């Protein structure tokens, strides 16, 4: 009787140990699969152009050159019409992150800054120049520099950048939804993202 009882106990111990090892291996496989899924989702994010805009400007360019010790001046001027397409993009392939499978944590270490691209089209009208003060390459360069500076101010004052940030946060929210559905934690540096609204407080 004792032999039978001892045999039953040994059998139960073996079965329990086997089940425990099987469950532990299953958890490990699930953990690895989740890590791979998150890794693949991060790799699939490429350069994201988040918003576009169009600006039009009309400039009057004037340049006066003193001749013969300020007694005579030679003036040149032009009317410049500028139509510019502007894009604000985030290159999320430069997103830096860390995956910790043991703690089930995805940490966003660094989010790239926005890239602003201005593509202006210049049209020159009513160009007037003196023989002693002709239009030169430096004049066109000065016009382009002035126009770009003016457009950048308009971009900063517009809603383009804020709209771009909203689109970026919408893209990052996909990582929150994914990690949350898998029982993982998403955090930015050392700050856990406990809800979608927390993303709005991220300082880029």
SENUBA-501624 format. One line per 2 residues: their letters; for each residue x, y, z of N, C-alpha, C, O. Coordinates in steps of 0.2 Angstrom, whole numbers, always signed. Each point is the difference from the previous one (the first is absolute). Example, Ala and Ser with C-alpha at 12.3 -4.5 7.8 and 13.67 -1.06 7.14 Angstrom:
residues 2
AS> +66,-28,+39,-4,+6,+0,+4,+6,+0,+5,-1,+3 | -7,+6,-7,+4,+6,+1,-4,+5,+3,+3,+6,+1
end
This chain:
residues 204
XX> +4,-6,+0,-4,+6,+0,+4,+6,+0,-1,+5,-3 | +7,-5,+7,+4,+6,+0,+4,+1,-6,+0,+6,-2
XX> +1,-12,-2,+4,+1,-6,-5,+3,-5,+2,+4,-4 | -9,-6,+4,-4,+3,-5,-1,+8,+2,-1,+4,-5
XX> +0,-3,+11,-1,+7,+2,+6,+4,-2,+0,+6,-2 | +6,-9,+3,+6,+4,-1,+1,+1,-8,+2,+5,-2
XX> -4,-10,-2,+0,+1,-7,-5,+5,-3,+1,+4,-4 | -7,-4,+8,-5,+6,-2,+3,+7,+1,-1,+4,-4
XX> +4,-4,+10,+3,+7,+2,+6,+2,-5,+0,+6,-2 | +4,-11,+0,+5,+1,-5,-2,+2,-6,+2,+5,-4
XX> -8,-8,+2,-3,+1,-7,-3,+8,+0,+1,+3,-5 | -4,-2,+11,-3,+7,+0,+5,+5,+0,-1,+6,-3
XX> +7,-7,+7,+5,+5,+0,+3,+1,-7,+2,+6,-2 | -1,-11,-2,+3,+0,-7,-5,+4,-4,+2,+4,-4
XX> -9,-6,+4,-5,+4,-4,+0,+7,+2,+0,+4,-5 | +1,-2,+11,-1,+7,+2,+7,+4,-2,-1,+5,-3
XX> +6,-9,+3,+7,+3,-2,-1,+1,-8,+2,+6,-2 | -4,-11,-1,-1,+1,-8,-4,+5,-2,+1,+4,-4
XX> -7,-3,+8,-5,+5,-2,+3,+7,+2,-1,+5,-4 | +4,-4,+9,+4,+6,+2,+5,+2,-5,+0,+6,-2
XX> +4,-10,+0,+5,+1,-6,-4,+2,-6,+3,+5,-4 | -8,-8,+2,-3,+1,-6,-4,+7,+0,+1,+3,-5
XX> -4,-1,+11,-3,+6,+0,+6,+6,+0,-1,+5,-3 | +6,-6,+6,+6,+4,+0,+2,+1,-7,+2,+6,-2
XX> -1,-11,-1,+2,+0,-7,-5,+4,-5,+2,+4,-4 | -8,-5,+6,-5,+3,-4,+0,+8,+1,-1,+4,-5
XX> +2,-2,+11,+1,+7,+2,+5,+3,-4,+0,+6,-2 | +6,-10,+2,+6,+3,-3,-1,+1,-8,+2,+5,-3
XX> -6,-10,+0,-1,+0,-7,-5,+6,-1,+2,+4,-5 | -7,-3,+9,-4,+6,-1,+3,+7,+1,-1,+4,-4
XX> +6,-4,+9,+4,+6,+1,+4,+1,-6,+1,+6,-2 | +2,-11,-1,+5,+1,-6,-5,+2,-6,+2,+5,-4
XX> -8,-8,+3,-4,+2,-5,-2,+7,+0,+0,+4,-5 | -2,-1,+12,-2,+7,+1,+6,+4,-2,-1,+6,-3
XX> +7,-8,+5,+6,+5,-1,+1,+0,-8,+1,+6,-2 | -2,-11,-1,+1,+0,-7,-5,+4,-4,+1,+4,-5
XX> -7,-4,+8,-6,+4,-3,+1,+7,+1,-1,+4,-5 | +3,-2,+11,+2,+7,+1,+6,+3,-4,+0,+5,-3
XX> +5,-10,+2,+6,+2,-4,-2,+1,-7,+2,+5,-3 | -6,-9,+0,-2,+0,-7,-5,+6,-1,+1,+4,-5
XX> -5,-2,+10,-4,+6,+0,+5,+7,-1,-2,+4,-3 | +7,-4,+7,+4,+5,+0,+4,+1,-6,+2,+5,-3
XX> +0,-11,+0,+4,+0,-6,-4,+2,-6,+2,+3,-5 | -9,-4,+5,-4,+1,-5,-1,+8,-1,-3,+2,-5
XX> +4,+2,+10,-1,+7,+0,+6,+3,-4,+6,+0,+2 | -8,+3,-7,+5,+4,-4,+0,+7,+1,-3,+3,+5
XX> +5,+1,-10,-1,+7,+0,-7,+2,-1,-3,-2,-5 | +0,+6,+10,-7,+2,+0,+0,+7,-2,+1,+4,+4
XX> -4,-2,-10,-1,+7,-1,-7,+2,+3,-5,-3,-2 | +5,+7,+7,-6,+1,+4,-5,+5,-3,-6,+0,+1
XX> +9,+5,-4,-5,+6,-2,+4,+4,-5,+6,+0,-1 | -10,+3,-3,+2,+4,-6,-4,+7,+0,-5,+1,+3
XX> +9,+4,-5,-3,+7,-1,+2,+3,-6,+5,-2,-3 | -9,+8,+2,+2,+4,-6,+0,+7,+2,-5,+2,+3
XX> +10,+2,-5,+1,+7,+1,+1,+4,-6,+4,-2,-4 | -7,+8,+4,+2,+5,-6,+2,+6,+3,-3,+3,+5
XX> +8,+0,-8,+3,+6,+2,+1,+5,-6,+2,-2,-5 | -2,+8,+6,+2,+5,-5,+5,+5,+4,-2,+3,+5
XX> +8,-3,-8,+5,+5,+2,+2,+5,-5,+0,-1,-6 | +2,+7,+9,+3,+5,-4,+7,+0,+2,+2,+2,+6
XX> +3,-3,-11,+7,+0,+2,+3,+6,-3,-1,+2,-6 | +5,+2,+11,+3,+6,-2,+7,+0,+2,+2,-3,+6
XX> +3,+5,-10,+7,+1,+2,+2,+6,-3,+0,+1,-6 | +3,+3,+10,+3,+7,-3,+8,+0,+2,+2,-2,+5
XX> +1,+4,-11,+8,+0,+1,+2,+7,-1,-1,+3,-5 | +5,-1,+9,+3,+7,+0,+5,+0,-5,+5,-4,+0
XX> -5,+9,-4,+5,+1,-6,+3,+7,+1,-3,+5,+2 | +10,-4,-3,+3,+6,+1,-1,+3,+7,-3,+6,+0
XX> +5,-9,+5,+0,+2,+7,-7,+3,+2,+0,+6,+2 | -5,-10,-3,-7,+1,+2,-3,+6,-3,-6,+2,+2
XX> +9,+1,-7,-4,+5,-4,-5,-2,-5,-5,+3,-1 | +7,-9,-1,-5,-4,-5,-1,-7,+2,+5,-3,+3
XX> -11,+1,-4,-1,-7,+2,-4,-4,-6,-3,+3,-3 | +5,-9,+3,-3,-4,-5,-4,-5,+3,+2,-4,+5
XX> -9,+4,-7,-5,-5,+4,-2,-5,-5,+0,+0,-6 | -2,-6,+9,-2,-6,-3,-6,-2,+4,+0,+0,+6
XX> -5,-3,-9,-6,-3,+4,-4,-5,-4,+1,+0,-6 | -5,-4,+9,-3,-5,-3,-6,-2,+4,+0,+1,+6
XX> -6,-3,-9,-6,-3,+3,+1,-7,+0,+1,-3,-5 | -1,+0,+11,+1,-8,+0,-7,-3,+3,-2,+2,+6
XX> +0,-7,-10,-6,-3,+3,+2,-7,+1,+4,-4,-4 | -5,+1,+10,+2,-6,+3,-6,-5,+1,-4,+2,+4
XX> +4,-8,-6,-4,-5,+2,+4,-6,+2,+4,-2,-3 | -6,+1,+10,+4,-5,+3,-4,-6,+3,-5,+1,+3
XX> +7,-7,-5,-2,-6,+4,+4,-2,+6,+6,+0,-1 | -9,-1,+6,+3,-2,+6,-2,-7,+3,-6,-1,+0
XX> +11,-3,+2,-2,-6,+3,+4,+0,+7,+5,+2,+1 | -9,-5,+4,+3,-1,+6,+0,-8,+1,-5,-3,+0
XX> +11,+0,+2,+0,-7,+0,+4,-2,+6,+5,+3,+2 | -7,-9,+0,+4,-3,+6,+3,-7,-3,-4,-4,-2
XX> +11,+3,+2,+3,-6,-2,+0,-5,+6,+5,+0,+4 | -10,-4,-4,-1,-4,+6,+5,-6,-1,+0,-5,+5
XX> +4,+4,-10,+5,-5,-1,+6,+2,+5,+4,-4,+1 | -4,+10,+1,+5,+2,+5,-2,+0,+7,+3,+2,+5
XX> -9,-5,-4,-3,-1,+7,+4,-5,+4,+2,-5,-3 | +1,+8,+9,+4,-5,+4,-4,-3,+5,-4,+4,+4
XX> +4,-10,-3,-4,-4,+5,+4,-6,+3,+5,-1,-2 | -8,-1,+8,+3,-6,+3,-6,-5,+2,-5,+2,+3
XX> +6,-8,-5,-5,-5,+2,+3,-5,+5,+5,-3,+0 | -9,+3,+6,+2,-4,+6,-5,-6,+0,-5,+2,+3
XX> +7,-7,-5,-5,-6,+0,-2,-2,+7,-5,-3,+1 | +10,+3,+3,-1,-3,+7,-5,+4,+4,-4,-2,+3
XX> +4,+9,-4,-4,+4,+4,-6,+2,-4,-5,+4,+2 | +5,-6,-9,-6,+1,-4,+0,+8,-1,-6,+2,+1
XX> +11,+1,-3,+0,+7,-1,+3,+2,-6,+6,-2,-2 | -9,+7,-2,+2,+3,-6,+2,+7,+2,-5,+4,+2
XX> +11,-2,-2,+2,+7,+2,+2,+4,-6,+5,-2,-4 | -8,+8,+3,+2,+4,-6,+5,+5,+3,-2,+4,+5
XX> +8,-5,-7,+6,+4,+2,+0,+7,-3,+2,+5,+4 | -3,-5,-10,+1,+7,-4,-5,+0,-6,+0,-4,-4
XX> -4,+10,+4,-4,+1,-6,+3,+5,-4,+2,+5,+2 | -1,-6,-9,+3,+5,-4,-4,+6,-1,-6,+0,+1
XX> +10,+6,-2,-3,+6,-1,-3,+0,-7,+2,-4,-4 | -7,+9,+3,-3,+1,-6,+5,+2,-5,+4,+4,+1
XX> -5,-5,-7,+4,+2,-6,-5,+4,-4,-5,-2,-3 | +7,+9,+2,-4,+5,-4,+3,+1,-7,+6,+2,+0
XX> -9,-4,-5,+2,+1,-7,-4,+5,-3,-6,+0,-1 | +10,+6,-2,-4,+5,-4,+3,-1,-7,+6,+1,-1
XX> -11,-1,-3,+1,-1,-8,-3,+7,-3,-6,-1,-2 | +10,+6,+2,-3,+6,-3,+1,+1,-8,+5,-3,-3
XX> -10,+6,+0,+0,+1,-7,+0,+7,-1,-5,+4,+2 | +10,-1,-5,+1,+7,-1,-2,+3,-7,+2,-3,-5
XX> -5,+8,+5,-2,+4,-6,+2,+7,+0,-2,+3,+5 | +6,-1,-9,+2,+7,+0,-3,+5,-5,-1,-2,-6
XX> -2,+7,+8,-3,+5,-4,+3,+7,+1,+3,+2,+5 | -4,+2,-11,+2,+7,+1,+7,+1,+2,+1,+4,+5
XX> +4,-8,-8,+7,+1,+3,+3,+6,-4,+0,+1,-6 | +2,+4,+11,+3,+6,-3,+7,+0,+4,+1,+0,+6
XX> +4,+1,-11,+7,+1,+3,+4,+5,-4,-1,+1,-6 | +5,+2,+9,+5,+5,-3,+6,-3,-3,+2,-6,+2
XX> +1,+9,-7,+6,-3,-3,+6,-1,+5,+4,-4,+0 | -4,+9,+5,+5,+0,+5,-2,-4,+6,+4,-1,+4
XX> -10,-2,-4,-2,-4,+6,-5,-5,-3,-6,-1,+2 | +9,-4,-6,-4,-5,-3,-2,-6,+5,+3,+0,+5
XX> -8,-4,-7,-2,-5,+4,+5,-6,-1,+3,-1,-5 | -1,-2,+11,+5,-5,+0,-2,-6,+4,-5,+0,+3
XX> +9,-5,-3,-2,-6,+4,-1,+1,+7,-4,-3,+3 | +8,+8,+0,-1,+1,+7,-6,+4,+2,-3,-1,+5
XX> +0,+4,-10,-7,+3,+1,-5,-6,+1,-4,+1,+4 | +4,-5,-9,-5,-6,+0,+1,-4,+7,-5,-2,+3
XX> +12,+1,-1,+1,-4,+6,-3,+4,+6,-3,-3,+5 | +4,+10,-5,-3,+4,+5,-8,-1,+1,-2,+0,+5
XX> -1,+0,-11,-7,+0,-1,-2,-7,+3,-5,+0,+4 | +8,-5,-6,-2,-7,+3,+1,-1,+7,-4,-2,+4
XX> +10,+5,-1,+1,+0,+7,-6,+4,+4,-2,-2,+5 | +1,+8,-8,-6,+4,+4,-6,-4,-1,-4,+0,+5
XX> +2,-3,-10,-6,-3,-1,-1,-6,+5,-5,-1,+3 | +11,-3,-3,+0,-6,+4,-1,+2,+8,-4,-3,+3
XX> +7,+8,-1,-1,+3,+7,-7,+2,+1,-3,-1,+5 | +0,+5,-10,-7,+2,+1,-5,-6,+0,-4,+0,+4
XX> +5,-5,-8,-4,-6,+0,+1,-4,+6,-5,-2,+3 | +11,+2,+0,+1,-4,+6,-4,+3,+6,-3,-3,+4
XX> +3,+10,-4,-4,+4,+5,-8,-2,-1,-3,-1,+5 | +1,+1,-11,-7,-2,-1,-2,-7,+2,-5,-1,+3
XX> +10,-3,-4,-1,-7,+2,-1,-1,+7,-4,-4,+3 | +9,+8,+1,+0,-1,+7,-7,+3,+3,-2,-2,+5
XX> -1,+7,-9,-6,+3,+3,-6,-3,-2,-5,+1,+2 | +6,-6,-7,-6,-4,-2,-1,-6,+4,+3,-1,+5
XX> -8,-3,-7,-2,-6,+3,+4,-6,-3,-2,-6,+3 | +6,+7,-7,+3,-6,-4,+4,-4,+5,-1,-6,+0
XX> +5,+9,+5,+4,-4,+4,-4,-4,+6,+1,-5,+1 | -6,+9,+1,-4,-3,+5,-4,-6,-3,-1,-5,+3
XX> -2,+6,-9,-3,-6,-4,+5,-6,-1,-2,-5,+1 | +8,+7,-2,+5,-5,-1,+1,-4,+6,+0,-6,+0
XX> +0,+9,+6,+1,-3,+6,-5,-4,+2,+0,-6,+2 | -7,+8,-4,-6,-4,+2,+1,-7,-5,-2,-5,+3
XX> +4,+6,-9,+0,-6,-4,+6,-5,+2,-1,-6,+0 | +6,+9,+3,+5,-4,+3,-2,-4,+6,+1,-6,+1
XX> -5,+10,+3,-2,-3,+7,-5,-6,-2,-1,-5,+3 | -3,+6,-9,-5,-5,-2,+4,-6,-2,-3,-6,+1
XX> +9,+7,-4,+4,-6,-2,+3,-4,+6,+0,-6,+0 | +2,+10,+5,+3,-3,+5,-5,-3,+5,+1,-5,+3
XX> -8,+7,-4,-5,-3,+4,-1,-7,-2,-3,-4,+4 | +5,+2,-10,+0,-7,-2,+4,-5,+4,-2,-5,+1
XX> +8,+8,+1,+4,-4,+4,-3,-1,+7,+1,-5,+3 | -4,+10,+0,-4,-1,+6,-5,-5,+0,-1,-4,+4
XX> -3,+4,-10,-6,-4,+0,+3,-7,-1,-3,-5,+3 | +9,+4,-7,+2,-7,-1,+3,-3,+7,-1,-5,+2
XX> +5,+9,+1,+3,-2,+7,-5,-1,+5,+1,-5,+4 | -6,+9,-4,-5,-1,+5,-4,-6,-1,-2,-3,+5
XX> +1,+1,-11,-4,-6,-2,+4,-6,+2,-3,-5,+1 | +9,+6,-1,+5,-6,+1,+1,-1,+7,+4,-4,+3
XX> -6,+9,+1,+2,+0,+8,+7,+3,+1,+3,-1,+5 | -1,+5,-10,+7,+3,+1,-1,+7,+2,-6,+3,+1
XX> +11,+1,+1,+0,+7,+2,+4,+4,-5,+6,-2,-2 | -9,+7,+0,+4,+5,-4,+2,+6,+4,-4,+2,+4
XX> +10,+0,-5,+3,+6,+4,+4,+4,-5,+4,-3,-4 | -4,+9,+6,+5,+5,-4,+5,+2,+5,-1,+4,+5
XX> +7,-6,-6,+6,+0,+5,-2,-3,+6,-1,-6,+0 | +0,+10,+5,-2,-4,+7,-7,+1,+2,-3,-1,+5
XX> -1,+5,-10,-7,+1,+1,-5,-5,-3,+0,+0,-6 | -3,-4,+10,-5,-5,-2,-6,+4,-4,-3,+5,+3
XX> +1,-8,-9,-6,+3,-3,-6,-5,+2,-1,-5,-2 | -3,+8,+7,-5,-4,+3,-7,+1,-4,-4,-5,+1
XX> +4,+10,-5,-6,+1,-4,+1,+4,-6,+6,+3,+0 | -10,-3,-5,+1,+4,-6,+1,+7,+1,+5,+3,-3
XX> -8,+0,+8,+0,+7,+1,+7,+2,+2,+3,+6,+0 | +1,-11,+4,+7,+2,+2,+4,+1,-6,+5,+4,+1
XX> -6,-6,-7,+4,+1,-5,+0,+8,-2,+5,+2,-3 | -10,+1,+4,-1,+7,-1,+5,+4,+4,+2,+6,-2
XX> +1,-8,+7,+4,+3,+5,+8,-1,-2,+4,+3,+3 | -3,-7,-8,+7,-1,-2,+3,+6,-3,-3,+3,-4
XX> +9,-1,+6,+3,+5,-2,+5,-2,-5,+5,-4,+1 | -6,+6,-8,+5,-2,-5,+6,+4,-1,+4,-1,-4
end
